[in-house]
């Protein structure tokens, strides 16, 4: 049996930052993740995707951010159970929880923090004729792990959110030809990213096709063409392409969490924004997996939630005790 102060379900960036915040308050963390490595979606789906909204970093690659978070958490000696999924949660007494994984690992904790991103997820696939025939290395992918794979290649990206915009900006300098297809004239992404994409289109560095949808993909052994249809005129355009990346987001699935008697709203866990606690005392939810009024699914917002959660968790574990952080310096290095 593994014993810890806080069991963090999810080893994505928000879960990793929770180690640091909890460590400052002298609380030990054990992280559990179904993926075989830390980093969550950043490592699994887009490790080389640039991220632009982390304070102090004009741009940072997803995997670099994960590596930095691990380095930041290292002084607090976290432990991990990776490649296993939490199947059961039981509350014993007033303040103790016992979690069990699908592999039979048992974790005993005083506090449980759910930081599982979108939960178990899979990409949303568009209804496109012949799409599945070109998956599995034949030209159609739903995530970008190594952008260098597309250097000098002809690429079609479909989508109108931050991921589609960010990858369009990045890959415009990598691909020999890049086309962005979006179903409307307005985008859901950051205005600055939209402006950059429009500038790329105006300069001729990318092809921008708006008010249009993917209709079909064609080719022999591998993808060769993407057929696009205009929503209003129904006019068809055929784009020669080596790769198609539909970026329509992820379909979240909470899995066993749905059976833990938490308040769930549209596949997300409702929390109190005072401290990101759930309806069950001692259980918190931070990051993309929670929901509240005016929720923004941004990593930096998850960092904020992790900080407030940690202080609340300390008070939950130590009723009536107020913790004051003390900083000392040993050989020029700050310690807590």
N, C-alpha and C positions, 0 to 999 in steps of 0.2 A: 504493500500500500504506500502511496505517495502522500505525504502530508505537507501542507503549505498554508500560508495565510490567505492568498487570493488565487483562485483558479480562473485563468483567463481563457475563454473559449474563442479561439481565433488568433492567429499569429500574423495578421496583416499589420500595416503601419500603425493603426490606432492601438491595437493590442500591444505592439512593441513599445510604443510610447508610454503606455500604461505601466510597464515595468519600471521605467525611469521615475515617473511620478510617484508610484507606490514605494519605490526604493528610497526616495527622499524622506519618506515617512517611516522608514525601517520596516516595511512590510515585504515579505517574500512572495514571489509570483511563480506559478507553474502554468505554462501555456500549452494548450492542446489544439491541434489543427489536423484536419483530415488530409491536407496536402502534405507531401513528403518533405517540404522545406518551408522555412519561414518566409514571410513577405506577402502572403495572400495573393490577391489579384495582380499586384505589382510584379511579383516574381513569376507567377504562373501564366499570365496572359500577355503582359506587355513590359518585360523587364527593361527594354531599351527605349521605352516611350519617354519623351521629355515631359516634365511636370513644371508648370510655370507659377503656381500659386502657393509655394512654400516660403514663408518669411525668411529673408536672408539669402535666398537662392533665386537669381533671375531665371535660371533653368537648372533642373537636376534630373538625371535619368532615374527611372523608377527603381532599378536595382541598386543604384548608388544611394538613394534615399534609404532603402531597406538596410544596406550595409552600414550606413551612418547611424541608424536607429539601434542596430545591434551593438555597435561600438559604444554608443551612449549608455546602453543598458548594462553593458558588461560589468561595471563595478558592483552591480547589485546581484550578480550570480543567479540569474533566472535558470529554471530547469524546463525541459520541454518533453512532451509526448507528441510526436509527429507521425503522420500516416495513419492516424486512428480518429474515429469520430465518437463524440459523446452520445451514448444511446440512452442512458438513464441518469436521473437526478433525484436524490432523496434528501429531504431535510430532517436532521436528527436533533432533537432538542430545540433550544432557542436559537442557536447560532452556528451550528455545524451542518455542512453539506457533504454528501458522498456522491461522487460522480463515477459512472462506469462507462468504459469505452466499448466499441464493438469487438475489441481484441481482449476484453476482460481486464484491462488495467483499471485499478481503483484509485481515485484521487480524493483525499479528504481535505476540505477547505472551510475556512470560516466565512469567506465571501466568494461569490461567483460573479464574474464579469463576462457578459456575452459581448464579444467584439468580432462577431463572425461575418462582418461585411454584409453581403447580400444573402448569407447562408450558403447552402449548396446551390450552385448556379450553372446554367447552361445558356449559350448564346441564343438570342431570338433570330430565327431564320425567316427570311422573306419568302412569300409564296411565289417562287420563280420556277418556271418550267426547266426540267433537266438539272436543277441545282445539285442534287445529291450525286449525280453521275460524275461530277468534277470535284468532289471533296477528296480527302485523304491523299493530298500531294499532287492532285491533278489541276490545281489552279484556283480553287475556291477555299478560302480560309476565313475564320471568324475572329482571329486574333493575330497580332504581329509579334512574334518572339524575337526575330532577328531581321531588322530592316535591311541589312546588307544583302540579304537573300534577294532583294528586289532591285539591286543596283543594275541600271541599264535595261530594266524590264518595263513592259507596258502594264500599267496598273489602273484599275477602276475601283474607287472607293464609293460606297453608298451609305448615306446617313447625314444627319444634320445636328448631331450633338457635339460635345467637346472632344470625344475621341476621334470622330471623323474629321473634325477641323484640325486638331493637333497633328494627326498623322498626315493629313494633306499638306500642312505647312512643312513638316519634317521631310516627307518623301518627295516633295517637289524638287529637292536637290539630289535625290537618289535615283529616281526612276527616269527612264528616257522619255516617257510620256505618261501623264497622270490625268485622269478624269474623275471629277467629283460629281456624283448624282444625288440630288435631293428632291424630295417630293413637293416642296413648296418654295416660296421666295424668302421666307424668314427662317432663321436658324435658332436652335435651342442653346447654343454654346455661348461662351463669353464674347461680348462685343468686340474686344480687341482681337480675338482670334478670327472672328467674322471679317473684320476689316483687313486683316492680313491675307485671308483667303481671297477676298474680292480684289485686292491689289495684285495677287498672283495671277488671277484670271485676266485682269485688265492688261497686264504685261505679257500675256501669252505663255506664261510658265506652266499653267494648268488649263484644262478644259473644264468649264463649269456648266453643268446642265441642270437647270432648275425646273420646278413644276413637272417633274418626271419620275417615273418608277422603273425599276428593273422588271423586265418581262420574261426574258429567256436567256440561256447561255448555250453556246454551241461549240463544237470542236470534235476532233477525232479521239485520240488517246488523251489529250490534254485540252484545257480551255484555249479557245482561239478567238471567240467573239462574244460580246455582251450586247443583247438587244434591249433597248430602252424605249419606253413609250411616253409621249407627252400627255399629261393629264387632260388638257383642254382640247387640243386638236386631234389627239389620238395618232399623231404622226410618229413613225418609228425611226429610230436612229440605231445603227449598228456600229459598235466601237471595237476595233481590233485590240485584243488584250491578252496578256499572259497570266494575269492574276486578277481576281475579284475578291474584295474584302467588304462584305456587308457588316456595317457597324451599327446595329439597331439595339444595342444594349443587351443586358442579361436578364434571363427569367429567374427570379429568386424562388428558392424552395427552402422553407425553414427546417424541414425534416423533423427529427424527434422533438425539437424545441416546441413545436405546436402542441405537444402533449404535456407541457409542464405547468399548465394552468396560469400562464402569463396572459396579460391583456394584449391581444393581437389585433392589429388594424391593417388590412390589406398587405399581409405578409410582412409586417414590421411590428416591433415590440413597442408598445406605448410606455413612455417614461415621464417622470417628474423632472422638469428642467431645472429645479433647484440643485439636483445632484445626480440626475440620470438614473435614479432608482426605479425599479419596476414595482408592480403591485405586490410582489413578494419581498418582504424585508430580507436584506442581505444579498439580493440579486440585482445587478445593474446591467444596463445595456448601453453601449457606446458605439459610435460610428454609424455606418450605413444601415445597420440592422434595426436601429430604433426609429421612432417617429414622434413628432410633436409639432405644434403650430409653428409655421415658418421654418421648418427643417431644411437645411442645406446639406446636400450630400457631398461635402468637401473634406479632404483629409485634414485640413487645418481646423475645421469645426470639430472633427473627431478628437484632435489633440486637446482642444479646449474641454470637451466632455470628459476626457480621461483625467485631466487635472482636477476638476470638480468632483468627479467620482472618487478619486483616491482619498481626498480629504474626508468625504462622507463615509467611505469605507473604514477609515481609521477611527472615526467617531463611533461607528457601528460596532467595531471590534473592541473599542475601549471607552465605554460609556462614562461620561463625566470627566474624561481626561483631555486636556488641550495640549497638542503637540507643538513645540517650538523647534524649528530647524536650526541647528547649530553648525556653522561652517568653520572648519579648521584648515590650516595649511601645513602640509608636511613636505619639506624639500621643494617648496614652490608649487605643489600640486594641491588644489582644493579638495577636501574630503567632506563628507556629510555625516 
